[in-house]
Amino acid sequence: LRDPLSMEWATRLGCKSAELSSDPVLNGQLTFPTWRSETKGTVIFVLRDWIKNMNNKKKEFAEFIRYLCLKKGKTVIGISFEKDSKKERALMSKIFEQAGVGEAAKMLQKNVTLEQVYKAIASADMVVGMRLHSLIFAHCIGTPFLAINYAEKNRGFLQQVHKKNWGIDLENLTAERLIQLYKEVSKSEA
């Protein structure tokens, strides 16, 4: 496992063979091109369909997206980190539709390359991510991020990079809390 919190979780579940190791991205085994560029007023969303009551969370995400697009003038771009995942694309498309902001919230085309993902993250104002590697990419590139913690690995990552306050647990997620966290992360990066 890649972080102490995930190790504690596995131990609590009775796993005796787990070992703590480091993530190759975080320990410098992989490097990222310095593509961080002037931001273009976009916020990247990388979500996954995780819990049974995700329908309730869709409304909260949609309200947050309305805030970003209508009050902050942002464009929201969804990226699926699971290759050919109709489920992830459908989830984000439904949330974007519920937000009612038209073309201001849309999915990146299917089958994007790693380079396209890096460039989208590098030119974004922020990444809102559930998928751990979206957060890792944002951190390594230097793009502020807001972590949606659905598993210990996301919380552990936030601890490792000393940004514990940049995340919100999925179970406690509301539009109001997302907006507040967005403001806090934006202010800390200004």
Salt bridges, closest charged atoms under 4 A:
ASP23 OD2 - ARG2 NH1 2.63
ASP23 OD2 - HIS133 NE2 3.99
GLU82 OE1 - ARG131 NH2 2.73
GLU88 OE2 - ARG131 NH2 2.17
GLU115 OE2 - LYS119 NZ 2.93
ASP125 OD2 - LYS74 NZ 2.54
GLU152 OE2 - ARG155 NH1 3.26
ASP169 OD1 - ARG155 NE 3.06
